[in-house]
Amino acid sequence: MTETPLLEVRAVSKRYRERASAALRPAFVTAVDSVSFSVARGEIFGIVGESGCGKSTLARLIMGLEEPDEGRVFLAGQRIDHLPERQRRRLRGRFQMVFQDSGASLNPRRSVSGILSAPLRCHHPEENTASRVSELLDMVGLPASMRDRYPHELSGGQRQRVCIARALATRPELMVLDEPVSALDVSVQAQILNLLRGLQRQLGLTCVLIGHGLGAMRYISDRIGVMYLGQIVEEGDADEVLLRPLHPYTRALAEAAPSIHGPIRRKTELRGEVSLLPPEGACALYERCAYRTGECLRFARTLLSSPDDPAHLAQCLKAKE
């Protein structure tokens, strides 16, 4: 019997209404377009893509910070996207989020001890708060002397460690991390990624990790989903997706990544700008792809498997070639 995935996202979509056009017709921007994926217990699922592709919106939909227009979100088989806020709050301890901007997500009026104590009082009032705060600081590699400091007295890396400790306070099953290292120095990024990998192994955490750096995402993720214009266009094992990409967009991303082996040599041409939208019913990359054919006009949101790896999927007719 197949184990139920801890997180399952089914055909989730989110649209935002723009200001009325000159014709007074409401216009909509689709941020997330019928996205589906699942994450097994103890797995790190990475989501990569350009800025504006819908990654952060997807994270907010998973957390219930936004309501999906279509689709469903399940946690351990229980649907959570439709729950009233009171019921969702009771479940909140089981899934927590770490935001990109650690400075903005921490209360400047509270000390580190106060920040870490708040979720404990809410979800685990029976615990010894002082002891648990010390344990959390040790878990994220911060000395006990940090407990009386305020966010403005900490470095960016230290603040992000406090954010991770706060998320861990409720002993969650799932953590969603929205670009947790993108605002940090490269050396600090490596420290935080190693911390996350160690915590995931130690605690058996399940993580959805959003990021830009392909090298970092390949290092920490078990599987990866590549987003473009609100859709997941490729999904599979991290090494397979980033070293042997099937989709032209993923290939272009991989070729654009900096390399210590010499200058970038672009082989995959993407025409125009990312804002170009495909005709309705066409492949998401249709307007920019150098390999497009007439068949691509009738090919949308269909993930085909690689002939060498059935778990490696791509939204491209050439995936089977």
C-alpha positions in Angstrom: 0.0 0.0 0.0 1.4 3.4 -1.0 2.0 5.8 1.9 -0.1 9.0 1.8 2.2 11.9 1.1 2.5 14.5 3.9 1.7 17.4 1.5 -0.4 17.1 -1.7 -1.3 20.0 -3.9 -3.9 19.3 -6.6 -4.5 21.6 -9.5 -4.2 24.8 -7.4 -4.7 28.2 -9.2 -4.6 31.8 -8.0 -5.6 34.9 -9.9 -5.4 38.5 -8.9 -7.6 41.2 -10.2 -6.0 44.2 -11.8 -7.5 47.7 -12.1 -10.3 48.0 -14.6 -9.1 48.6 -18.2 -10.1 51.4 -20.4 -13.1 49.2 -21.5 -14.1 48.9 -17.8 -13.6 45.2 -18.0 -11.9 43.5 -15.0 -8.5 42.1 -15.9 -6.8 39.2 -14.1 -3.2 38.1 -13.6 -2.7 34.4 -13.1 0.0 33.9 -10.5 -0.4 30.1 -10.0 -1.8 28.1 -12.9 -3.2 24.6 -12.0 -0.1 23.4 -10.1 0.0 19.8 -8.8 2.7 18.0 -6.8 3.1 15.9 -3.7 5.9 15.7 -1.1 6.6 12.5 0.8 7.4 12.4 4.6 11.0 13.3 5.3 11.6 14.7 1.8 12.9 18.1 0.8 11.1 19.4 -2.3 12.7 22.4 -4.0 10.9 24.9 -6.2 13.0 27.0 -8.6 12.2 29.6 -11.2 12.6 33.3 -12.1 11.3 36.1 -9.9 7.6 36.6 -10.6 6.9 33.0 -11.7 4.6 32.3 -8.7 6.8 30.5 -6.2 6.1 32.7 -3.2 2.3 32.8 -4.0 2.4 29.0 -4.1 4.0 29.0 -0.7 1.3 31.3 0.7 -1.4 29.1 -0.8 0.1 26.0 1.0 0.2 27.9 4.3 -3.3 29.2 4.0 -2.2 32.8 3.9 -4.0 33.1 0.5 -7.1 31.3 -0.6 -6.8 29.3 -3.9 -9.4 30.2 -6.6 -9.3 26.5 -7.7 -7.7 23.3 -6.5 -7.1 21.7 -3.2 -4.3 21.4 -0.6 -4.0 18.3 1.7 -1.8 17.8 4.8 -1.5 14.1 5.7 -4.7 13.3 3.7 -6.7 16.1 5.3 -7.9 19.0 3.2 -6.7 22.3 4.7 -7.3 25.0 2.1 -11.1 25.3 2.8 -10.9 25.3 6.6 -12.2 28.3 8.6 -9.4 30.3 10.3 -10.2 29.0 13.7 -9.8 25.3 12.6 -6.7 26.1 10.6 -5.2 27.8 13.6 -5.5 24.5 15.6 -3.5 22.8 12.8 -1.0 25.6 12.4 1.6 23.9 14.7 1.9 21.1 12.3 3.1 23.3 9.4 5.2 26.4 9.7 6.8 28.9 7.4 10.2 30.7 7.3 10.2 33.9 5.3 12.9 35.5 3.1 13.1 38.8 5.0 14.1 37.8 8.5 14.2 41.4 9.7 10.6 42.1 8.6 9.3 38.8 10.0 10.6 39.3 13.6 8.9 41.6 16.1 11.5 44.3 16.8 9.9 44.9 20.3 10.5 41.4 21.5 13.8 39.7 22.5 14.8 36.4 21.0 13.4 34.7 24.1 10.1 36.4 23.7 9.9 35.6 20.0 10.6 31.9 20.7 8.2 31.7 23.7 5.2 33.0 21.8 4.4 29.9 19.7 5.2 27.7 22.8 2.5 29.5 24.9 0.1 29.1 22.0 0.6 25.5 21.0 2.4 23.9 24.0 1.5 25.8 27.1 2.4 22.7 29.3 6.1 22.9 28.4 8.9 24.5 30.4 9.3 27.6 28.2 12.8 28.6 29.4 14.2 25.0 28.9 12.6 24.7 25.4 14.0 28.1 24.3 17.5 27.0 25.3 17.0 23.8 23.4 15.8 25.7 20.3 18.8 28.0 20.4 21.2 25.1 20.6 19.4 23.3 17.7 20.1 26.3 15.4 23.6 26.9 16.5 23.1 30.0 18.6 24.6 30.5 22.1 22.3 30.9 25.1 23.5 34.5 25.5 21.5 35.4 22.4 18.2 34.9 24.3 18.1 38.5 25.6 19.1 40.2 22.4 16.7 42.0 20.0 16.5 41.5 16.2 18.4 44.7 15.4 21.3 43.4 17.5 21.7 40.3 15.3 23.3 39.7 11.9 21.2 38.6 9.0 22.4 35.0 9.4 21.6 35.0 13.2 18.1 36.5 12.5 17.4 33.7 10.0 18.5 31.1 12.6 16.0 32.7 15.0 13.3 32.4 12.4 14.1 28.7 11.9 14.1 28.2 15.6 10.7 29.9 15.9 9.3 27.6 13.1 10.7 24.5 15.0 9.2 25.6 18.3 5.8 23.8 17.6 7.5 20.6 16.4 6.0 20.8 12.9 5.8 18.0 10.4 6.1 20.4 7.4 8.2 23.5 7.0 7.8 25.8 4.0 10.9 28.0 3.5 10.5 31.0 1.0 14.0 31.8 -0.2 15.5 31.6 3.3 19.1 32.3 2.1 18.8 34.7 -0.8 19.4 37.8 1.3 22.5 36.4 3.0 26.2 36.4 2.1 27.4 33.3 0.2 29.4 31.9 3.2 26.4 32.4 5.5 24.1 30.8 2.9 26.2 27.6 3.0 26.0 27.6 6.9 22.2 27.9 6.8 21.8 25.2 4.1 23.9 22.8 6.1 21.9 23.7 9.2 18.6 22.9 7.4 19.9 19.7 6.0 21.1 18.6 9.4 17.8 19.5 11.1 15.9 17.7 8.4 17.8 14.5 9.0 17.8 14.9 12.8 14.1 15.6 13.1 12.7 13.8 10.1 11.2 17.1 8.8 9.4 17.4 5.5 10.3 20.7 3.7 9.2 22.7 0.7 12.1 25.0 -0.1 11.9 27.9 -2.6 15.1 29.3 -4.0 17.0 30.8 -6.9 20.5 29.3 -6.7 20.5 26.1 -8.7 23.6 24.8 -7.1 22.3 25.3 -3.6 18.9 23.8 -4.5 20.6 20.7 -6.0 22.7 20.3 -2.9 19.8 20.4 -0.4 16.8 19.1 -2.3 15.7 15.5 -2.9 13.4 16.5 -5.8 12.9 19.7 -7.7 10.0 21.4 -9.5 10.8 24.1 -12.0 8.2 26.9 -12.3 7.5 29.2 -15.3 4.5 31.6 -15.6 2.8 30.0 -12.7 3.1 26.4 -13.9 5.5 23.5 -13.0 7.1 22.7 -16.3 9.6 20.1 -15.0 9.8 17.8 -11.9 12.0 15.0 -10.8 15.1 14.0 -8.9 17.3 17.1 -8.2 20.3 15.7 -10.0 18.3 14.5 -13.0 16.4 17.8 -13.4 19.5 20.1 -13.1 22.1 17.9 -14.8 20.0 16.3 -17.5 17.1 18.8 -18.0 14.3 17.8 -20.4 12.5 21.2 -20.7 14.1 24.1 -22.7 13.4 26.5 -19.9 15.2 24.3 -17.3 18.1 23.9 -19.7 18.3 27.7 -20.2 18.3 28.2 -16.4 21.1 25.6 -15.9 23.2 27.2 -18.7 22.8 30.6 -17.2 24.1 29.6 -13.8 27.7 30.8 -13.0 30.4 28.2 -13.4 34.0 27.9 -12.1 34.9 26.1 -15.3 34.8 29.1 -17.6 32.5 31.6 -19.3 28.8 30.8 -19.8 28.1 29.2 -23.1 24.5 29.5 -24.0 23.1 26.7 -26.2 19.4 27.1 -25.5 17.9 30.3 -26.9 14.9 31.9 -25.3 13.3 34.6 -27.4 11.8 37.8 -26.1 10.9 38.6 -22.4 9.5 36.5 -19.6 6.3 38.5 -19.7 5.3 37.2 -23.1 2.2 35.0 -22.6 1.4 32.0 -24.8 -1.8 31.6 -26.8 -4.6 29.9 -24.8 -4.1 26.1 -24.7 -0.4 26.3 -25.8 2.7 25.3 -24.0 3.7 27.9 -21.3 7.0 28.6 -23.1 5.5 28.7 -26.6 6.2 32.4 -27.4 9.9 32.1 -26.3 10.9 28.6 -27.4 13.2 28.1 -30.4 12.0 24.5 -30.7 8.3 25.1 -30.9 6.1 23.5 -33.6 2.4 23.6 -34.5 1.7 20.8 -32.0 2.8 23.0 -29.1 -0.2 25.2 -29.7 -2.4 22.4 -28.4 -0.1 21.2 -25.6 -0.6 22.7 -22.1 -0.1 21.5 -18.6 0.7 17.9 -19.7 3.8 16.5 -18.0 5.5 13.7 -20.0 7.9 11.3 -18.5 11.5 10.7 -19.6 12.1 7.3 -21.4 15.0 6.7 -19.0 13.3 7.8 -15.8 9.4 7.6 -15.4 9.7 9.9 -12.3 11.4 12.7 -14.4 8.5 14.7 -15.9 8.5 17.7 -18.3 5.9 19.8 -19.9 7.5 19.4 -23.3 6.7 17.3 -26.4 10.4 16.6 -26.8 10.7 15.1 -23.3 10.3 11.6 -24.8 13.0 12.1 -27.5 
